[in-house]
Amino acid sequence: MWGIVPAAGAGSRIQPLAFSKELLPVGSRVDGDGAERPKAVSEYLVERMIRAGARKICFVISPAKSDIVQYYGGGFGSAHVSYTVQPKPSGLCDSIFRVLPLVHPQEQVLVGLPDTVWFPEDGLCALPDGVLSFLLFPVERPEFFDAVVTDDDGRVLEIQVKQPGAATHWVWGAFKLPGWVLGELHELWEERGRQDEYIGTLVNAWLATGGEARAVRAGETYVDVGTLHGYREAIQALSLRPAPDGGPAPLCALGEAIQSDHTPGGALALT
């Protein structure tokens, strides 16, 4: 199983940084030697992909993001890590399709956003094989995300991309699909003149041609760390989560400093 991590964006909402936004320290982890170290925000997504069965992770990076290669190298945990380059930021669809030549039609593929932190950790495990399926999370402000409208059986009827007055508070945070569906989406994207920047508009067009997509409301908490406010909310969300040993969740020094100056707002996902 592949995990695709689109990481070529400029991160303009949270700049200036001295490094790629995907390496922003959020919380901490304990290494094998027992030392506690800052944890890059993208590690949360990669860990969740591996937990769901991904053994091959591909980062889509820009030519300027060599620090991601230095950070992850050739592997992370039990997964092999590879890289492909998006020459310039051209949207999520273009980024994802850069990995298509590596994917067998019968392989399962996971896609998520590396500047997000969400729970539960095993949420991707709820997505079925063999069909395009979206992991949904409830949020307070769906107009800032891609809201997914479904029928009572979980079939996707429409994805409302950053639409004011969205019809639902459930938004997608990650998705899964087989390689052959990724290929069909790519063909449709080409037929449409590569006009789709967001995966939501492309999926809407695909549904109109007879395609099928499912949605699973297994998400609990979803935080976009791409802004300073979102970063603060992520630190808050992690502070409320117990550590594996039952103690309080550890925070890196930078996170503690920001958290101490933060008045909780309303952008955190509903739980």
Contacts in CASP RR format, 6 or more apart in sequence:
PFRMAT RR
TARGET T0000
AUTHOR 0000-0000-0000
METHOD contacts of the structure
MODEL  1
MWGIVPAAGAGSRIQPLAFSKELLPVGSRVDGDGAERPKAVSEYLVERMI
RAGARKICFVISPAKSDIVQYYGGGFGSAHVSYTVQPKPSGLCDSIFRVL
PLVHPQEQVLVGLPDTVWFPEDGLCALPDGVLSFLLFPVERPEFFDAVVT
DDDGRVLEIQVKQPGAATHWVWGAFKLPGWVLGELHELWEERGRQDEYIG
TLVNAWLATGGEARAVRAGETYVDVGTLHGYREAIQALSLRPAPDGGPAP
LCALGEAIQSDHTPGGALALT
1 52 0 8 1.000
1 53 0 8 1.000
1 54 0 8 1.000
1 55 0 8 1.000
1 56 0 8 1.000
1 107 0 8 1.000
1 108 0 8 1.000
1 109 0 8 1.000
1 110 0 8 1.000
2 54 0 8 1.000
2 56 0 8 1.000
2 57 0 8 1.000
2 58 0 8 1.000
2 99 0 8 1.000
2 102 0 8 1.000
2 103 0 8 1.000
2 107 0 8 1.000
2 108 0 8 1.000
2 109 0 8 1.000
2 110 0 8 1.000
3 49 0 8 1.000
3 54 0 8 1.000
3 56 0 8 1.000
3 57 0 8 1.000
3 58 0 8 1.000
3 109 0 8 1.000
3 110 0 8 1.000
3 111 0 8 1.000
4 58 0 8 1.000
4 60 0 8 1.000
4 96 0 8 1.000
4 99 0 8 1.000
4 109 0 8 1.000
4 110 0 8 1.000
4 111 0 8 1.000
4 112 0 8 1.000
5 22 0 8 1.000
5 42 0 8 1.000
5 45 0 8 1.000
5 46 0 8 1.000
5 49 0 8 1.000
5 57 0 8 1.000
5 58 0 8 1.000
5 59 0 8 1.000
5 60 0 8 1.000
5 112 0 8 1.000
5 114 0 8 1.000
6 60 0 8 1.000
6 86 0 8 1.000
6 92 0 8 1.000
6 95 0 8 1.000
6 96 0 8 1.000
6 111 0 8 1.000
6 112 0 8 1.000
6 113 0 8 1.000
6 114 0 8 1.000
7 20 0 8 1.000
7 22 0 8 1.000
7 42 0 8 1.000
7 59 0 8 1.000
7 60 0 8 1.000
7 61 0 8 1.000
7 65 0 8 1.000
7 68 0 8 1.000
7 114 0 8 1.000
8 60 0 8 1.000
8 61 0 8 1.000
8 62 0 8 1.000
8 65 0 8 1.000
8 85 0 8 1.000
8 86 0 8 1.000
8 89 0 8 1.000
8 95 0 8 1.000
9 21 0 8 1.000
9 62 0 8 1.000
9 89 0 8 1.000
10 62 0 8 1.000
10 89 0 8 1.000
11 21 0 8 1.000
11 115 0 8 1.000
11 226 0 8 1.000
13 226 0 8 1.000
13 227 0 8 1.000
14 21 0 8 1.000
14 24 0 8 1.000
14 225 0 8 1.000
14 226 0 8 1.000
14 227 0 8 1.000
14 228 0 8 1.000
14 231 0 8 1.000
15 21 0 8 1.000
17 24 0 8 1.000
19 67 0 8 1.000
20 61 0 8 1.000
20 65 0 8 1.000
20 67 0 8 1.000
20 68 0 8 1.000
21 41 0 8 1.000
21 115 0 8 1.000
21 226 0 8 1.000
22 40 0 8 1.000
22 41 0 8 1.000
22 42 0 8 1.000
22 65 0 8 1.000
22 68 0 8 1.000
22 114 0 8 1.000
22 115 0 8 1.000
23 40 0 8 1.000
23 41 0 8 1.000
23 42 0 8 1.000
23 67 0 8 1.000
23 68 0 8 1.000
23 71 0 8 1.000
24 40 0 8 1.000
24 41 0 8 1.000
24 115 0 8 1.000
24 225 0 8 1.000
24 231 0 8 1.000
25 38 0 8 1.000
25 39 0 8 1.000
25 40 0 8 1.000
25 41 0 8 1.000
25 252 0 8 1.000
25 254 0 8 1.000
25 255 0 8 1.000
26 39 0 8 1.000
26 40 0 8 1.000
26 41 0 8 1.000
26 44 0 8 1.000
26 117 0 8 1.000
26 225 0 8 1.000
26 231 0 8 1.000
26 234 0 8 1.000
26 235 0 8 1.000
26 238 0 8 1.000
26 252 0 8 1.000
26 255 0 8 1.000
27 38 0 8 1.000
27 39 0 8 1.000
27 235 0 8 1.000
27 238 0 8 1.000
27 249 0 8 1.000
27 250 0 8 1.000
27 251 0 8 1.000
27 252 0 8 1.000
27 255 0 8 1.000
28 36 0 8 1.000
28 37 0 8 1.000
28 38 0 8 1.000
28 39 0 8 1.000
28 250 0 8 1.000
28 251 0 8 1.000
28 252 0 8 1.000
29 36 0 8 1.000
29 37 0 8 1.000
29 39 0 8 1.000
29 43 0 8 1.000
30 36 0 8 1.000
30 37 0 8 1.000
30 250 0 8 1.000
31 37 0 8 1.000
36 250 0 8 1.000
38 252 0 8 1.000
38 253 0 8 1.000
38 254 0 8 1.000
39 252 0 8 1.000
40 71 0 8 1.000
41 114 0 8 1.000
41 115 0 8 1.000
41 116 0 8 1.000
41 117 0 8 1.000
41 225 0 8 1.000
41 234 0 8 1.000
42 68 0 8 1.000
42 114 0 8 1.000
42 115 0 8 1.000
43 76 0 8 1.000
44 116 0 8 1.000
44 117 0 8 1.000
44 118 0 8 1.000
45 112 0 8 1.000
45 113 0 8 1.000
45 114 0 8 1.000
45 116 0 8 1.000
45 174 0 8 1.000
46 57 0 8 1.000
46 72 0 8 1.000
46 76 0 8 1.000
46 79 0 8 1.000
46 114 0 8 1.000
47 121 0 8 1.000
48 118 0 8 1.000
48 121 0 8 1.000
48 122 0 8 1.000
48 123 0 8 1.000
48 124 0 8 1.000
48 174 0 8 1.000
49 57 0 8 1.000
49 79 0 8 1.000
49 110 0 8 1.000
49 112 0 8 1.000
49 124 0 8 1.000
50 57 0 8 1.000
50 76 0 8 1.000
50 77 0 8 1.000
50 78 0 8 1.000
50 79 0 8 1.000
51 121 0 8 1.000
51 122 0 8 1.000
51 124 0 8 1.000
51 125 0 8 1.000
52 110 0 8 1.000
52 122 0 8 1.000
52 123 0 8 1.000
52 124 0 8 1.000
52 125 0 8 1.000
52 127 0 8 1.000
52 176 0 8 1.000
54 79 0 8 1.000
54 110 0 8 1.000
55 78 0 8 1.000
55 79 0 8 1.000
55 80 0 8 1.000
56 79 0 8 1.000
56 80 0 8 1.000
56 82 0 8 1.000
56 102 0 8 1.000
57 72 0 8 1.000
57 75 0 8 1.000
57 76 0 8 1.000
57 79 0 8 1.000
57 80 0 8 1.000
57 81 0 8 1.000
57 82 0 8 1.000
58 81 0 8 1.000
58 82 0 8 1.000
58 83 0 8 1.000
58 84 0 8 1.000
58 99 0 8 1.000
58 102 0 8 1.000
59 68 0 8 1.000
59 69 0 8 1.000
59 72 0 8 1.000
59 81 0 8 1.000
59 82 0 8 1.000
59 83 0 8 1.000
59 84 0 8 1.000
60 83 0 8 1.000
60 84 0 8 1.000
60 85 0 8 1.000
60 86 0 8 1.000
60 95 0 8 1.000
60 96 0 8 1.000
60 98 0 8 1.000
60 99 0 8 1.000
61 68 0 8 1.000
61 69 0 8 1.000
61 83 0 8 1.000
61 84 0 8 1.000
61 85 0 8 1.000
61 86 0 8 1.000
62 85 0 8 1.000
62 86 0 8 1.000
62 87 0 8 1.000
62 88 0 8 1.000
62 89 0 8 1.000
63 85 0 8 1.000
63 87 0 8 1.000
68 83 0 8 1.000
69 83 0 8 1.000
72 81 0 8 1.000
73 81 0 8 1.000
74 80 0 8 1.000
74 81 0 8 1.000
74 82 0 8 1.000
75 81 0 8 1.000
82 102 0 8 1.000
84 98 0 8 1.000
84 99 0 8 1.000
84 102 0 8 1.000
85 98 0 8 1.000
86 94 0 8 1.000
86 95 0 8 1.000
86 98 0 8 1.000
90 197 0 8 1.000
91 197 0 8 1.000
91 198 0 8 1.000
92 197 0 8 1.000
92 198 0 8 1.000
92 199 0 8 1.000
93 185 0 8 1.000
93 189 0 8 1.000
93 194 0 8 1.000
93 196 0 8 1.000
93 197 0 8 1.000
93 198 0 8 1.000
93 199 0 8 1.000
93 202 0 8 1.000
94 194 0 8 1.000
94 197 0 8 1.000
96 111 0 8 1.000
96 182 0 8 1.000
96 199 0 8 1.000
97 182 0 8 1.000
97 185 0 8 1.000
97 186 0 8 1.000
97 189 0 8 1.000
100 182 0 8 1.000
100 183 0 8 1.000
100 186 0 8 1.000
103 109 0 8 1.000
103 179 0 8 1.000
103 182 0 8 1.000
104 179 0 8 1.000
105 178 0 8 1.000
105 179 0 8 1.000
105 180 0 8 1.000
105 183 0 8 1.000
106 178 0 8 1.000
106 179 0 8 1.000
106 180 0 8 1.000
107 178 0 8 1.000
107 179 0 8 1.000
108 129 0 8 1.000
108 130 0 8 1.000
108 176 0 8 1.000
108 177 0 8 1.000
108 178 0 8 1.000
108 179 0 8 1.000
109 176 0 8 1.000
109 177 0 8 1.000
109 178 0 8 1.000
109 179 0 8 1.000
109 182 0 8 1.000
110 124 0 8 1.000
110 174 0 8 1.000
110 175 0 8 1.000
110 176 0 8 1.000
111 174 0 8 1.000
111 175 0 8 1.000
111 176 0 8 1.000
111 177 0 8 1.000
112 173 0 8 1.000
112 174 0 8 1.000
112 175 0 8 1.000
113 173 0 8 1.000
113 174 0 8 1.000
113 224 0 8 1.000
115 224 0 8 1.000
115 225 0 8 1.000
115 226 0 8 1.000
116 173 0 8 1.000
116 222 0 8 1.000
116 223 0 8 1.000
116 224 0 8 1.000
116 225 0 8 1.000
117 223 0 8 1.000
117 225 0 8 1.000
117 234 0 8 1.000
117 237 0 8 1.000
117 238 0 8 1.000
118 137 0 8 1.000
118 173 0 8 1.000
118 174 0 8 1.000
118 219 0 8 1.000
118 220 0 8 1.000
118 221 0 8 1.000
118 222 0 8 1.000
118 223 0 8 1.000
118 269 0 8 1.000
119 219 0 8 1.000
119 220 0 8 1.000
119 221 0 8 1.000
119 237 0 8 1.000
119 241 0 8 1.000
120 218 0 8 1.000
120 219 0 8 1.000
120 220 0 8 1.000
123 135 0 8 1.000
123 218 0 8 1.000
123 219 0 8 1.000
124 135 0 8 1.000
124 174 0 8 1.000
124 176 0 8 1.000
126 135 0 8 1.000
126 216 0 8 1.000
126 218 0 8 1.000
127 133 0 8 1.000
127 134 0 8 1.000
127 135 0 8 1.000
127 175 0 8 1.000
127 176 0 8 1.000
127 216 0 8 1.000
128 176 0 8 1.000
128 214 0 8 1.000
128 216 0 8 1.000
129 176 0 8 1.000
129 178 0 8 1.000
130 177 0 8 1.000
130 178 0 8 1.000
130 181 0 8 1.000
131 177 0 8 1.000
131 178 0 8 1.000
131 181 0 8 1.000
131 212 0 8 1.000
131 213 0 8 1.000
131 214 0 8 1.000
132 175 0 8 1.000
132 176 0 8 1.000
132 177 0 8 1.000
132 181 0 8 1.000
132 203 0 8 1.000
132 212 0 8 1.000
132 213 0 8 1.000
132 214 0 8 1.000
133 175 0 8 1.000
133 176 0 8 1.000
133 177 0 8 1.000
133 213 0 8 1.000
133 214 0 8 1.000
133 215 0 8 1.000
133 216 0 8 1.000
134 148 0 8 1.000
134 156 0 8 1.000
134 172 0 8 1.000
134 173 0 8 1.000
134 174 0 8 1.000
134 175 0 8 1.000
134 213 0 8 1.000
134 214 0 8 1.000
134 215 0 8 1.000
134 216 0 8 1.000
135 172 0 8 1.000
135 173 0 8 1.000
135 174 0 8 1.000
135 175 0 8 1.000
135 176 0 8 1.000
135 216 0 8 1.000
135 218 0 8 1.000
135 219 0 8 1.000
136 148 0 8 1.000
136 170 0 8 1.000
136 171 0 8 1.000
136 172 0 8 1.000
136 173 0 8 1.000
136 215 0 8 1.000
136 216 0 8 1.000
136 217 0 8 1.000
136 218 0 8 1.000
136 219 0 8 1.000
137 170 0 8 1.000
137 171 0 8 1.000
137 172 0 8 1.000
137 173 0 8 1.000
137 219 0 8 1.000
137 220 0 8 1.000
137 221 0 8 1.000
137 222 0 8 1.000
137 269 0 8 1.000
138 169 0 8 1.000
138 170 0 8 1.000
138 171 0 8 1.000
138 217 0 8 1.000
138 219 0 8 1.000
138 222 0 8 1.000
138 269 0 8 1.000
138 270 0 8 1.000
138 271 0 8 1.000
139 145 0 8 1.000
139 169 0 8 1.000
139 170 0 8 1.000
139 171 0 8 1.000
139 222 0 8 1.000
139 269 0 8 1.000
139 270 0 8 1.000
140 169 0 8 1.000
140 266 0 8 1.000
140 267 0 8 1.000
140 268 0 8 1.000
140 269 0 8 1.000
140 270 0 8 1.000
141 266 0 8 1.000
141 267 0 8 1.000
142 160 0 8 1.000
142 165 0 8 1.000
142 166 0 8 1.000
142 168 0 8 1.000
142 169 0 8 1.000
142 170 0 8 1.000
142 171 0 8 1.000
143 162 0 8 1.000
143 163 0 8 1.000
143 164 0 8 1.000
143 165 0 8 1.000
143 166 0 8 1.000
144 162 0 8 1.000
144 224 0 8 1.000
145 162 0 8 1.000
145 171 0 8 1.000
145 172 0 8 1.000
145 173 0 8 1.000
145 224 0 8 1.000
146 159 0 8 1.000
146 160 0 8 1.000
146 161 0 8 1.000
146 162 0 8 1.000
146 171 0 8 1.000
146 172 0 8 1.000
146 198 0 8 1.000
146 199 0 8 1.000
146 200 0 8 1.000
147 159 0 8 1.000
147 160 0 8 1.000
147 163 0 8 1.000
147 166 0 8 1.000
147 167 0 8 1.000
147 168 0 8 1.000
147 169 0 8 1.000
147 170 0 8 1.000
147 171 0 8 1.000
148 156 0 8 1.000
148 158 0 8 1.000
148 159 0 8 1.000
148 160 0 8 1.000
148 168 0 8 1.000
148 170 0 8 1.000
148 171 0 8 1.000
148 172 0 8 1.000
148 215 0 8 1.000
149 156 0 8 1.000
149 157 0 8 1.000
149 158 0 8 1.000
149 159 0 8 1.000
149 160 0 8 1.000
149 167 0 8 1.000
149 168 0 8 1.000
150 156 0 8 1.000
150 157 0 8 1.000
150 168 0 8 1.000
150 170 0 8 1.000
150 215 0 8 1.000
151 157 0 8 1.000
154 214 0 8 1.000
154 215 0 8 1.000
154 216 0 8 1.000
155 212 0 8 1.000
155 213 0 8 1.000
155 214 0 8 1.000
155 215 0 8 1.000
156 203 0 8 1.000
156 207 0 8 1.000
156 212 0 8 1.000
156 213 0 8 1.000
156 214 0 8 1.000
156 215 0 8 1.000
157 207 0 8 1.000
158 204 0 8 1.000
158 207 0 8 1.000
159 172 0 8 1.000
159 199 0 8 1.000
159 200 0 8 1.000
159 201 0 8 1.000
159 203 0 8 1.000
159 204 0 8 1.000
160 166 0 8 1.000
160 167 0 8 1.000
160 168 0 8 1.000
161 198 0 8 1.000
161 200 0 8 1.000
161 201 0 8 1.000
162 198 0 8 1.000
169 270 0 8 1.000
170 215 0 8 1.000
170 217 0 8 1.000
171 222 0 8 1.000
172 215 0 8 1.000
173 222 0 8 1.000
175 199 0 8 1.000
177 185 0 8 1.000
184 206 0 8 1.000
185 202 0 8 1.000
185 203 0 8 1.000
185 206 0 8 1.000
188 202 0 8 1.000
188 205 0 8 1.000
188 206 0 8 1.000
188 209 0 8 1.000
189 196 0 8 1.000
189 202 0 8 1.000
192 202 0 8 1.000
192 205 0 8 1.000
196 202 0 8 1.000
196 205 0 8 1.000
203 213 0 8 1.000
206 213 0 8 1.000
207 213 0 8 1.000
220 269 0 8 1.000
220 271 0 8 1.000
221 237 0 8 1.000
221 268 0 8 1.000
221 269 0 8 1.000
221 271 0 8 1.000
222 269 0 8 1.000
223 230 0 8 1.000
223 233 0 8 1.000
223 234 0 8 1.000
223 237 0 8 1.000
223 267 0 8 1.000
223 268 0 8 1.000
223 269 0 8 1.000
224 230 0 8 1.000
224 267 0 8 1.000
225 231 0 8 1.000
225 234 0 8 1.000
229 265 0 8 1.000
229 267 0 8 1.000
230 267 0 8 1.000
231 258 0 8 1.000
232 258 0 8 1.000
232 259 0 8 1.000
232 262 0 8 1.000
233 264 0 8 1.000
233 265 0 8 1.000
233 267 0 8 1.000
233 268 0 8 1.000
235 251 0 8 1.000
235 255 0 8 1.000
235 256 0 8 1.000
235 258 0 8 1.000
235 259 0 8 1.000
235 262 0 8 1.000
236 259 0 8 1.000
236 262 0 8 1.000
236 264 0 8 1.000
236 268 0 8 1.000
237 268 0 8 1.000
238 249 0 8 1.000
238 251 0 8 1.000
239 248 0 8 1.000
239 249 0 8 1.000
239 251 0 8 1.000
239 259 0 8 1.000
240 249 0 8 1.000
241 249 0 8 1.000
242 248 0 8 1.000
242 249 0 8 1.000
243 249 0 8 1.000
243 250 0 8 1.000
251 259 0 8 1.000
END
